[in-house]
Amino acid sequence: MATVRVENVSKTIQDRKVLEEVSFEVKDRSFTSILGPVGAGKTTLLRIIAGVETADGGSIFFDGREVTNVPARERNVAMVYQSFALYPHLDVYGNIASPLKIRKLNSRDIEKRVMEVAELLRIKDLLKRKPAELSGGERQRVAIARALIRDADIYLLDEPLTNLDYKIREGMRSELRRIFQEKGGTILFAASDPLDTFAMAQYVIIIHGGRVLQTGRVHEVYDHPRTTIVGKILARPPMNLLEAELKESNGKLFLESSEINLDVSHLRNILTKREYLLGIRPDSFFFPESLDRGTLYLDATVIVTEIEGSESIIHVDCGGRRLITYYPYVKRLDPGEHVRLAVRLGDIYIFDKSTEEFVTKYGRGGEYG
């Protein structure tokens, strides 16, 4: 297998900077997600790593060996595209076997490898079918099988779950983890949905506007976002941001807005500017059964409730600001219904409003006034 190191890779397409000085390293045999919105540069980056597209500048290394100018066919990289891109005239067996036929392996070895990978992906009963006879989930498995049969050092997956419906997508997240745990390899997975990252990846590379904003273990980046953009990208729904102004009263410091009055006297040595953003993740909100000293309370009015399978996303109006809450279960609230939301003070992030960079978490010792 292989480590992957990307150094200062840049790419411009039609006068638009798609990638700017992108640098990161992917550990050997790790499952790493490149997470960012549509247009962030994820696909271009994967294509450059695969060698099917050239960068304007920068270098690519596999296991410390520079491969920047090495042809794609010599990199031993397998790529699964978002569209699956199966050969419509070939049956499943022929599609899976195609990389080995190109290499001119003998038919006995090809059959053995096809059966092994078909067993791994649980598609042995589909080998005689054509792509048009398959469901979206089945086509995806075939595309992955075709990539896995190569025994590549590095596997690049370009949002292969995007075109699947909710239930199939949910099941395939765990299946992909199982498949690659059994198969092994270094996996780079481009995603625009953070749920894919949470469900499958060990590490994450946050990319936005062609730039890498933060890298690290998924839970570490989630707990410690460096900017509001990272907080929004690695969250579903995105992190809520409330504007607040730093004020002093009776010797105490407060972050104030129309919705809150938060005592931050314990952060006196850290908060030195006038305007800040308070970040609250949707899944940090809860409906309190009683009042608690270490909790911030917000009165709100329900705008709409979205039920997604077994999950609920509730949009509320809080003093004229729209906030989003998330629950991993079905909770139906009617539009116009008045609710009280709560969030633990320790779950509140504070960002500099002018730079949108992380300053501190609220921490302990403060009180809500």
N, C-alpha and C positions, 0 to 999 in steps of 0.2 A: 504494500500500500504506500501512501505518500503524504507528506505534509505539503501544503500549498502556501506560497508566500507571494503576495502581490505588492509591488513597490511603485508608488507614484504613477499609476496608470491613468492616462488621460485619453479622451476620445471626443472629437467634434464631428457632428453629422449635420450637414447643411447649415453651417454657421451657428449651430446650437451645441453648447458644451454638454455632452451627455454624461461624461465622467471627468472629474477634476481631481488630480493628484490622489487617487484612491490607493490606500495601503492597508494591509491587514495580513494576518497569518492564520491558517487553518491547521489544527492539530491532526496528526495521523490517526485514522480510524475514528474520527469524530463525526457527529451529525450536526452540521452548522447551517443555520438559516440566514439567508440574506433577506432582511425584511425592510420593505419600503413601499410607498404608494406607487400606483401606476405612473410610469414615466420617470421613475427614480434612477434608472440605468441598470437595473438588475439583469435583464436579458442580455444587454450588450456586454456586461461584465462577464457573464457565464460564457458567452460566445468567444470572448477574448481568451479566457482561461482554457477553453476547449481548443483554441487555435483556428477556429473557422472565421474569425474576424481579427484584424490587426489593430493594435492601439497606435495612437499618434505619438505616445511617449510612455516611458515606464518599462518595468520588467516583470516577468513571471518566472517563479522558481518552483520546481517539484523536487522535494527532498534535497534542497540546496543547490540543485543543478538548474542553471538558467535554460528555459525552454522558449523564451520570447520569440525566437525565429525558427523554432522547430515546427515542421508541418503537423497538422492535426492528426494525420494517420500514424504518426510516430510518437504521440503523447500518451497513448493507452488511456484515453478518457472516454467515458460513455455518457451520452446526454439524452435526457428524456424531455421532449418539448411539450408545451402546453396543449398543443393541438393533437398530440399522439402521433400524427403523421404515419399511419400504417399504409402498406401497399394494398390497395383495394382488390387487386386481381389475385393476390396470394391468400391462401388460407392462414390460419393462426400458426400452424407449424412452419409454413414457408416464411412468414413474417419474422418469427423468432429466430429461425435458422439463417436468415439472410446475412448477418454479419460474418458468420462462419463460412458460408458459401463463397463470400467475397474473398476470404482468406484461403479458399480452396482446401479446406479440411476434408478428410474422407467421410463418406456418408455414415459409416458406423459411429465415428466419433461425434458427428453432428447429431445423430439421433440420440446418443447417450446424453449429450449436454442439453438438448431440447427437453428431454423427458425429466431431467434433474431440475431444470429451472421451472418447468411447468408444474412439477410437484410442489416446488417451493411456493409458487404463486397460486396453487390450487386451481389450475385451468386445464388439467389434462383432458377433461371431457369436452373442451372447446377446440381442440387442435385441428379438426377438419372443417371448422366454420370459417366463413369469410367475414371481414370486418363489418360489413353491412348487417350481418346477422347478430351482432353483439350489442350489449348495452354499453353505456358510457363507462361504467365501472369495469366491465370486462375488457373494453378496448384499452383502458388505462393499464390494466394488469399485463396485457400483451405488450404494450409499449415498454413497460418496465422490464418484462422478461427479455425482450430483445436487447435492452441495455445490459442487463445482468449477465447474459450469456457470454459476454465478451471477457469476463473476469478482468475488468479494468482496475487500475489503481485508484482512479477518482471517478465518482459518479456525480453528474450535474443534473439537477432536476429543476426545470423552469416552470414553476407553478402548475404541476400536473393535476392538481385538485380543483383548479378554478372552474372547469367546465362541467363539474359533477354536481348533482343536486344534493340537498342538505344531508339526507340520511346516508347516501352512498359516501359522501365526503367524510362524514363523521366516522364511519366504519373504516375507511381507507387510511385514516391517520394512524390508527393502531396497527393496521396491517403493514404499513410502510415501516414502522418501527420494528415490527417482528421480522419482516423480510430482510432488512439491512443488518439487524442484529445477528441473524443466522448466516447471512452472506458475508458480512464484514466489508470493509472498504471505507474510504474517506468520502463523505457525502456533503455536497453543497446544495442547499435547497432554497431556491428563490420563492418568496412568498409576499403577498400583499395583505393577507389575513393573519393577524397575530395569533388567532386560535391555532392555526397550523404550526406556528412556531412553538407555542406553549405545549402542544400535544406531542411534538416529535423531536425538537431540537435540544441539544445540550448547550450549544453556544449560539450567539446571535450577532450579526453584523447589521447595524442600523444604517440605512442609506437613504438620503433625501437630496433631491436636486443634484445628483451626480457626486455627492460627497459622503464619505463615511463619517457619521456623527459619533458613534460609540460602538465598542465591541466588548464582548465578555460572555460569561455564563448567563443564560437567560434570566435566572432568578436574581442575579446581581444587577444586571442592567434594569430589570423591572423595579427593583427596590431602590436603585440609585440612578435615576435618569439625570444626565448632565444638563439637559435643556428641556424646555416645554415641548419641543418637537418630538424628542425621544419619548417623553411621557405620553404624548398623543399616539405615536406610532405603535409602541409596544403596550397596547391596551385595546380592549374591545368591550364597549365603546371607548372612544378617546377620553383622555383625562379631562375633567372639568376644570376650567380656569376662572377664578374670580378676581377682579381687580380690587386692590385695597390700598389705602393710604396710611402711612405711619404718622401717628399723632401722639402727643404727650398730654397727660391730664393727671393732676394731683401726684406728680412724681412717678407715674407709671406710663409705660409705652403701650399703645394699642394699634393694631391693624384694623382699620375701619372701612366699611362700605355700607351701602344701603341695607345689606342683609346681615352683616355681622359686626361685632365689636370684640376683637380677640386680644386678650392681654398677652403681650409678648415681652414683658419686662425682663424675663430671664434671657432674652436674646439681644439685650441692649448692646453688647459688644460686637454683635454680628450684623444687625440691621442698621445700616448707616445711611441708607438712601430714603427717598420720600415715597416712592411708588413701588408696589410689589404685586405679584400674582400668586394667589393661593391655588395650589393644585390638589384636587380631590378625585381619586379614581372612582368611577361609577360603582364598582363592587365594594367600595369602602362604606357606602351609605347603607344604613339599615333603619328599620322602623322601631323606635325605642318603646319598651313597655313601661319604663320608668325613667326619671331624670337621674343623671349621673354627673358628678363634678368634673370628670375628665373627658367630657363629650361636648361637641359643638352641635347645637340644634338649629334647624332651619325650617320655617313654615313655608309650605309651597302648595301649589294647585296643580293637579294632574292635567297635562295637555293631551297625551295619548299613551296607550300601552301597546307595545309590540310583543307578540308571543312568537318566539322562534323555537319550534320543537318543544323542548322541555325547559326553555329559558325565557325570561321576561326582561324587556328593556322598557323602562318607564321614563318618559319625558315630562318634566315638571317646570312650572313657572315659579321662580323664587325672586320676588321683588323686581320683576321685569326682566330677569335673566333666565335663560333656558338652561336647565341642568339635566343630566342624564344619569339614571341609576340602573344598575344591572343586578339581576337575581338568577341564580342557577336553578330556578324552579318556576312554575307557573304562578303568577300573581296578577290577577285582573283588577285594575282600578279604573273607574269611569272618568271620562273627561269632566273637569270642573270639580272633582272631589278634592277636598282639603286634606292635606297630610302633613305630618311632622317627620322630617328626616333627621337622622343623626349620623355623626362621624366621630370616631375617636380622635382626640387631639394629636396623638402620635402618628396618625395616618395622613396628616396635612403637610403638603410640600410647600415650600416658599421659594419663589423664583424672582429674580430681578426683572422688573417690567421692561426696562430699556434694552437689556441684552437677552432676556428670556433664558438666562442661565440659572442653574440650580444654586441656591444659597444655603439652605438648611431644611431639615424637617422640624416641625414644631417642637417635638420632644416633650419631655416631662417638665413639670414645674410651673407651667402657665395655667391660667384659668380663663374660662369664657365669661365675659361680663355683659 
